[in-house]
Amino acid sequence: MSNADEDPRLKVYHTYSRIHGDLERDYNAFMIDPTYYSQGPGNYRDVAQNRRNDVIFFPRMGAFDIKMFLSYIQADAYEPLTVEAMAYLIEDPAVAQEVADKVCADEQSGKVLTAILTGGTFRPGQLFALNAQLNITLKVDDDAFINEVMAAASSTAMAVYGSGYWADHWEYYLDLIESYLSIYPDGEEELMYENELRYFFSTATVRPRSEKYVLDFSFDGKSKHVLQLDATFFDDEKVSEQEAFRNANTGLLGNDAYWQRIADGGQAFKSTPIAKLFLLGTIKFATRDAYGMGVEYEGGRPGWNDAMNGLPGMVGSGMPETYEMYLTLKYVKKVVDTYQRSLVIPIELSNLVGRIEDALSELLETGYTDPEELPADVPEELFNYWDVVAAAREDYRNDVQYYFNGTTVELEAEDVSTMLAGWIDQVELGMARARVIASRGVDDDGTSGVPPSYFSYNVTKWVKNGGKNEKGLPLVNAKAMRVGTFPLFLEGPVRYLKTVEDKEVKADMYDKVMASGLRDTKLNMYFLSANLEGQSYDMGRMMAFAPGWLENQSIWMHMSYKYYLELIRGKLYDQFFSEMRGGGMLPFMDPDVYGRSLMECSSFLASSAFPDPATQGRGFSARLSGTTAEFLSIWTLMFVGPKPFFLDDDGSLKMQLVPAVPSWLFEDEEDDAPGTYDDDGNLVISFKLFRSITVTYHNSEGKNLYGISPNGYKITKEDGEIVHVEGPVIPTEEAVAIRKVFGIASIDAYF
């Protein structure tokens, strides 16, 4: 069967999601249409994470998720907050009439349906509702009706700006790409170079520093300090641009209102996915803080840990974003090096790239090198580089605030690769600096070796620029800065581990985290943060919570599972399964302590830091998404492996199952859990691949199958034919059939 990339008639539509992607988190405000195929709006971060494994369970989706999410990248490298359901349109009246003739029982119904299909974007549920309201009579069943309409329609992604630009929305793109490539390793070049994506157009604009660095009294009233306030503003001119696309008949904005155009009435500007990833990496590289460590929270919102909502005001930055930016730059370089194809980018971005390169050359010409002990005050050379690059970024943002001018520049692959290599070197220097400046907190003198997550910057010298903010406070230009530190947060090592390839380095980091203030030794779990005692209330809302509750040193299940995922992804199998069976993961927690079903995830567990011992270890606030998304990735690595499909040296598609399954999942004598055996007396376990193919592992020695490939396979087709494969690799013909989920009944793998 073909996938959504191969067959334009095939459409992908997600149903029934709420504001955070949860089916059950009904305590959050959400809206959902009372129709068939209903889908509520979802927050960007949640939806992007939750759909990470879509293609692994539904290969027919192809690259749908990647293309949808990359289209949301704006010219300023931010994204909207709310992802809405896909919408559809049939622009050609003749095509709409042809569909109506196939599905409608009478001429009048056909006329009404044709008008609906060509009258503006629609969603499946709306069509069924309108059929009932307008007495449209069908001569086919509902499934045939919606299939005919969807096959003829074109689809468009929908989103809404919402409130603020969160710093981490883009961090989940590589996860989507990695999942896709594990199924379609032969699809990378076409995906990256043969598609064109638009740029989302939000109604808010990020202010330059000169309009958001505000001078105010410190909280004790004894001195003054500089805060970053009101980082974005609602842009009336952008609203006016959108109004030009309002439909006079329906009163609704047309779809073109949400996509950035070429100036002077041009069409929506488009770039290839690899060019958009290059734009993303470039702007994030240009948004590093003054010490070159974290990515600045200059859009007014923090990253994944949104309880750090005060950090943007502290001129804060995050290392999690740096680690993801580092991986993005490396991925773009890998693609460019592999396919040796040029990048076509907007001239505005080319100008920014040139200014970054000039500033970097000037920095290198100063001969600056880091001293062994880094001072808290940002060295002048680094500050000057930051100031120049930030100004270039702000000028770029001003140039593309409303339009692209339409001119493009072609960058040769060799030049892009050389340039990215230099940027990657600079990011690595910043990552090393972060380990030196480190974290500080209760019983933390910065020597734990665990990567820090966040920094703040105190502007120590400034000049008033003559402006005032909406509250009448003076605006300033920064002239010098001093870096501030925070206690450890689990997100730091989680994201850092994604950048590490050496297994021994990963194992060493695991030991460091275990010995740090992030380990809850009583519960044998991991705190979201270390002890926050004595920290400024400026940080964010977590400082209002009791220790051990919510984001203040609790066990945040989602981030803990992210950490566990990195352990198994890093092939630290013994450590991973020790954490699992030690009570860190469901269903191995003590139900009497957890206080709810062991099949149900929680938002957080009250940790041993919580004042009430009777509450410690109890789970609070049901969550279906987040943790579940991480577990699905864990499950995939356990039962399928990281790259089930791959290309051999000749470029032919092959398949290989490489599970990571402990012996106790086959049979656990300690817990008196007898195993299941095949006819030859071998222990077996089974699972469903792609929802329909039964895969059975035959473990002849009853051992741990940690990163081990089978000795052979028996592939049973639906027509009864059996194919025996010797060795660990499934050949091309069968690999293609398995990926298409066509004609394959079962796979037996023998170890």
Sequence and secondary structure as in RCSB ss.txt:
>XXXX:A:sequence
MSNADEDPRLKVYHTYSRIHGDLERDYNAFMIDPTYYSQGPGNYRDVAQNRRNDVIFFPRMGAFDIKMFLSYIQA
DAYEPLTVEAMAYLIEDPAVAQEVADKVCADEQSGKVLTAILTGGTFRPGQLFALNAQLNITLKVDDDAFINEVM
AAASSTAMAVYGSGYWADHWEYYLDLIESYLSIYPDGEEELMYENELRYFFSTATVRPRSEKYVLDFSFDGKSKH
VLQLDATFFDDEKVSEQEAFRNANTGLLGNDAYWQRIADGGQAFKSTPIAKLFLLGTIKFATRDAYGMGVEYEGG
RPGWNDAMNGLPGMVGSGMPETYEMYLTLKYVKKVVDTYQRSLVIPIELSNLVGRIEDALSELLETGYTDPEELP
ADVPEELFNYWDVVAAAREDYRNDVQYYFNGTTVELEAEDVSTMLAGWIDQVELGMARARVIASRGVDDDGTSGV
PPSYFSYNVTKWVKNGGKNEKGLPLVNAKAMRVGTFPLFLEGPVRYLKTVEDKEVKADMYDKVMASGLRDTKLNM
YFLSANLEGQSYDMGRMMAFAPGWLENQSIWMHMSYKYYLELIRGKLYDQFFSEMRGGGMLPFMDPDVYGRSLME
CSSFLASSAFPDPATQGRGFSARLSGTTAEFLSIWTLMFVGPKPFFLDDDGSLKMQLVPAVPSWLFEDEEDDAPG
TYDDDGNLVISFKLFRSITVTYHNSEGKNLYGISPNGYKITKEDGEIVHVEGPVIPTEEAVAIRKVFGIASIDAY
F
>XXXX:A:secstr
   TTT TT         TTS SS TTS     SSTT    EEHHHHHHHTTTHHHH GGGTTHHHHHHHHT BT
TS   SEEEEEEEE   HHHHHHHHHHHBSSHHHHHHHHHHHHSS B HHHHHHHHHHTT  BSS HHHHHHHHH
HH EEEEEEE  SSB TTGGGGHHHHHHHHHHH GGGHHHHHHS  B  B  SEEE  GGGTEEEEE TTSSSEE
EEE   EEE HHHHHHHHTTB TTT  B GGGGB EETTT  B  B HHHHHHHHHHHHHTTB TTSSSEE TTB
  SS TT TTTGGGT EEHHHHHHHHHHHHHHHHHHHHH   EEEEHHHHHHHHHHHHHHHHHHHTT    SS  
SB  HHHHHHHHHHHHHHHHHHHHTSSEE S EEEE HHHHHHHHHHHHHHHHHHHHHHHHH   BTTB S S  
   EEEEEEEEEEEEEEE TTS EEEEEEEEEEE    BTHHHHHHHHT   HHHHHHHHHHHHTSTTEETTTTE
E SBS  TT  GGG GGGGS TTBTTBT EEHHHHHHHHHHHHHTT HHHHHHHIIIIISTTSS HHHH S TTS
 EEEE  TTSS TTTTT EEEE SSSHHHHHHHHHHHHHT S SEEE TTS EEE    EE GGGT BTTTTB  
EE TTS EEEEEEETTTEEEEEEETT   EES   SEEEEEETTS EEEEESS B HHHHHHHHTT SEEEEEEE
 
